[in-house]
């Protein structure tokens, strides 16, 4: 009976901390919830041969093992009890006393294999878009084309302690472009976006504030913008496998915003 009550308390402590951390992460639009924690744009360096520096095992988390049931394990990412905060000492001691430790080798549970794959995915240097818009200055009612260099897909392989080969890969599947003029953002399949098929026609030119306010034709300008903020987003999709089929990890976005000036060509009648 004592053990059952303690286990409920440990789960309650974990749930409260998890909920608080989750709310804080969701408040930041750059964060994503992952199987092993919350990612808010972690940066690192990795290739198939590079040595990756990962955060320390700092958080005491709980999970469910197929054989043991509820158990605890150390995680590099929240949610969990932060071992660096002395206020959590009692909760960490209590949780480790009440629950067994989850099996430590990566091949024993789905949780640890997925966590390791997420560690690798986070450590990849996911490139941001480097767009060029053509023409350099847009013309209303004529298409503006987005020229986007395509980054190379990223991959990593390592042998797990149980002998299985863990493979992790990341590639861009969708490119989102918000053209900045109030029209809905458009999602382009990567094949089309990197082939130069992403285009948009603006209907209103942009002008400096002085021109908008004082020039006789200022009324033809956008009422507030002297440049359109064009926002380009790469959706990097991560997948992993360890002796089976590929499993989806999720998507981490990388964003670039650039200003874009749009002018117009107006026909004028000239007397013969």
N, C-alpha and C positions, 0 to 999 in steps of 0.2 A: 504493500500500500504506500509506503514511504517513497519507494522508487517511482511508482506511477505518478504520485503528486509532484515529485521533483521533475520528472520528465515534462509534465504539463507546464511547469514554471519555466523550464528552459526553453520550451517551444514558444511560450508567451513572450519571454525576453527577446528571442530571435525575431518574432513576428513584429513586435513594436519597433525594433531597430530597423527591420527590413522596410516597413511601411514608411518610416520617416525618411530613410535614404532614398526610397523609390520616389516619393513626392518631390524631394529636392532635385532629383535627376530629371524628372519629367518637366520640371519648371524650366530647364535649359533645353531648348529645341535641338541642340547639338548632341544630346545624350541618347543612347539606345540601351535598352535592357537586354542583357545577354544571359545565356545559361549559367555563367559563372560570376555574374555581377553586373555592373553598370559601366558602360563605356562612354566617356565624354570627350572622345577625340584623342585617345592615347597615341603618342608618337614614339617610334623607335626606329631601329634600322635592322633589316634582315634580308638576306638572300638565301639561296639554297646552301650556301657555304659560310655565310657570315655568322659570327657569334652574337647572340641577342642578349641584351641586358634586360631582365624582367624585374618588376617590383618585388619586394620581399613578401614572404608568407605572413601576412599581418592580421587577417581577420579569421575568427573562429566561426565557421558556418556549420549548419546541420543539413543532413540529407537522409535519404532512405536507401539502405542497401538491401538487395533482394534476399540475402540470408540473415543479416543482423537486424534489419528494421531501422528505426531512427538511430543515427550515429553522427559523430562530429568529424570535421576535417578542417585543415588550414587552407585559406584561400588568399590570393593576392589582391582580390577586389571585394568591395562591399556588394551585397549586404552581409552583415555578420557583426560579431563583437570585436571592436577594435582593440587589439592587444596593446597598442601604444597609449591608450587612455586608461590611467589608473582606476577610473571609476568603474571600469568593466572587469576588474580583477576578480571580484566575487562571482560575477556571472560566468566568467570563463572557467574558474575552478569548479563551480557547481555543475556546469554543463559537462565538463570532462569527467566529473565523478559520477554523474547520473547516466551518461550515455557511453556506449563503446566507441572506439575510434573506427572510422570508416577504413576499409582496406586501402593501403597506401599506394600500391602499384597501379599505374595508369590503366592496365588492361582489365582490372577487376570489376569496374562499374562504368556505366555510361557517363556518370557525372564527371569522373576524372579524365576520361578520354576527351570529352567535349571541352572541359576546362583547359586542357593542354592545347587543344586545337584553337581555342579562342585566344590563348596566350600568344600563339604563333601568329594568328590573324591580326591581332592588335599590334604586334611588333613589326609587321610589314610597313615599309615606307610607301604609303598609298599616295600617289601623286595627285595634285590638284590640277584642274583644267588650266590650260594655257591658250585660251582662244584668241583668234584674230578675226575681226569682222571686215567683210568686204562688201561694198567699197568702204574705204576708211571713214568717209562721211556719207551717211545714208541719204537717200533721195526718197521722198514720200511716194508711195504707191509703186515703188520698184523693190524687188526683193533684196534683202540684206542676207548674205551667206555667212555662216559660222564655219571657220576653218579650225579644226581641232586635231592636234597631233595625238595619236593613240599611244598611251603607255603600254609597255609590255606586261602581259599577265605575270603574276608572282606565284612562286611555288616553293615548297619546303618539304623535305623528307627527313624523318628520323626514326630510329628503331626504338620501340618501347621496351621497357624491362621484361615484358612477357614474350618478346621476340617478334611481335607484329610490327609491320611498317606503317607508320602514321604519315599520311600525305595530306598536306593542306595547300589549297590554292585560292587565289583571289583574282577576279577579272571584272571588268566593267560590262554590265549588261544593258544599262539604260543611262542616257544622258538627258538631264532635264535642263531646259532653258526658259527662264523667265525674261522675256524681252523688255520688261521695264515700263511698258506703256499701258498697263492695266489689263491686258488680255491674259487669259489663263496660261500658266506655265505649260509648256509642251514637253512631253516625254518622247524621246527618239530612241529607237533601238540602236545599240552601239554600232552595228554594221552600217546603218544609214547615217548616223551622226558623223562617224569618222570617214565616211565616203563623201562628205560635203553636202549631204542632202538636207541639212537643217537650215531653214530659211524663214524669213518673216518680212512682211511689208508694213511699214509704218504709214499712218495716215495724217499725222500732225508733226510739223517740224519743231525743233527745240531752238530756243533763243536765249541769249543773256538777258538778265533782268532789265537792264537799261533799255535794250531794244524793245522788249515786251511792253514796257511802260510808256515809252516816248515816241517810238517810230509809228508812223501812220498804219503800217501793216503789222504792228505788234499783235493785233487781235488774232492773227493767223497762227501764232505760236502756241505751244503747250502752255497752259496758264501758270505753271509753277516750275517746270524743269528746264534747265539749260543743257542737260545731257540726260539720256535715258540710262538708268542703272541696269545693265544686262547681267543677270546672275546665272552662271553655268554650274551645274552640279553633276559630279561623277558618282554613280551608285556602285561602289565596289562590293561585289557579292563574294562571300567566303564559303568554301565547302571543304569537307574533310572525309577521309575514309581510313579505316584501319583493318584491312583485310576483307572488306565488304563493299557495298555500294556507296556512292557519294551521298553525304548528308549535308543539308543546307545549314550553315551557321547563321547567316543573316547578312545585313547590308550596313556598311559604314560609308557615310557621304563625305566627299571633299568638295569645297565650294570656292569659286572665284567670281568676283563682281568687277565689272569694268564699265566706265562711262562711255556713252556713244552719242555723238552729235548727228542729228538728222536735219537736212535742209530740204528745200523744195525747188522745183523748176516750174515756173509759171509762164505760160504763153501770153504774149502781148501783141495786140493788133497794131500794125504799123500802116499808116496811110500810104498809098502808092505815090 
